Amino acid sequence: MRKILLSSLLVAGAVSMSACSTLRGAAIGGAGGAGVAAATGKNVEKGAAVGGVGGAVVGTVVD
């Protein structure tokens, strides 16, 4: 349940920035961060959060 909530917050934050590249970057970064954290046995929520923020930043710079 917490994963879904965290993902929703990441998406809502990215949408509030209203840049398509930012939203896409946050989604890809969040999914990638969660996948890496799960594969290495780390905290998936923290991996998704870090990946989402990093993806949003890269998306903003690209846009």
C-alpha positions as a printed NumPy array, in Angstrom:
array([[  0.   ,   0.   ,   0.   ],
       [  2.826,   2.393,   0.838],
       [  4.409,   1.752,  -2.569],
       [  1.222,   2.788,  -4.337],
       [  0.929,   5.904,  -2.175],
       [  4.54 ,   6.863,  -2.807],
       [  4.157,   6.316,  -6.536],
       [  1.02 ,   8.455,  -6.549],
       [  2.82 ,  11.248,  -4.731],
       [  5.71 ,  11.125,  -7.184],
       [  3.359,  11.294, -10.148],
       [  1.339,  14.118,  -8.574],
       [  4.497,  16.091,  -7.912],
       [  5.706,  15.582, -11.439],
       [  2.34 ,  16.577, -12.909],
       [  2.337,  19.757, -10.85 ],
       [  5.498,  20.795, -12.667],
       [  3.435,  20.409, -15.872],
       [  6.283,  19.372, -18.12 ],
       [  5.827,  16.237, -20.171],
       [  9.506,  15.34 , -20.048],
       [  9.526,  15.84 , -16.289],
       [  6.588,  13.478, -15.81 ],
       [  8.093,  10.87 , -18.1  ],
       [ 11.497,  11.179, -16.419],
       [  9.971,  10.812, -12.958],
       [  7.997,   7.741, -13.982],
       [ 10.978,   6.066, -15.621],
       [ 13.296,   7.028, -12.772],
       [ 10.845,   5.823, -10.137],
       [ 10.343,   2.489, -11.857],
       [ 14.075,   2.077, -12.407],
       [ 14.909,   3.005,  -8.83 ],
       [ 12.322,   0.576,  -7.461],
       [ 13.607,  -2.189,  -9.734],
       [ 17.222,  -1.709,  -8.726],
       [ 16.306,  -1.565,  -5.044],
       [ 14.243,  -4.75 ,  -5.32 ],
       [ 16.995,  -6.567,  -7.196],
       [ 19.608,  -5.649,  -4.603],
       [ 17.376,  -6.329,  -1.588],
       [ 17.225,  -2.695,  -0.512],
       [ 14.194,  -0.569,   0.439],
       [ 11.981,  -0.358,  -2.664],
       [ 10.16 ,   2.76 ,  -1.464],
       [ 13.36 ,   4.702,  -0.99 ],
       [ 14.687,   3.47 ,  -4.339],
       [ 11.532,   4.641,  -6.095],
       [ 11.676,   8.024,  -4.368],
       [ 15.31 ,   8.627,  -5.227],
       [ 14.831,   7.397,  -8.795],
       [ 11.708,   9.515,  -9.254],
       [ 13.397,  12.684,  -8.057],
       [ 16.446,  12.016, -10.196],
       [ 14.276,  11.295, -13.228],
       [ 12.247,  14.462, -12.674],
       [ 15.405,  16.544, -12.498],
       [ 16.785,  15.021, -15.692],
       [ 13.407,  15.458, -17.412],
       [ 13.299,  19.113, -16.412],
       [ 16.805,  19.729, -17.723],
       [ 16.002,  17.962, -21.009],
       [ 12.757,  19.879, -21.437]])
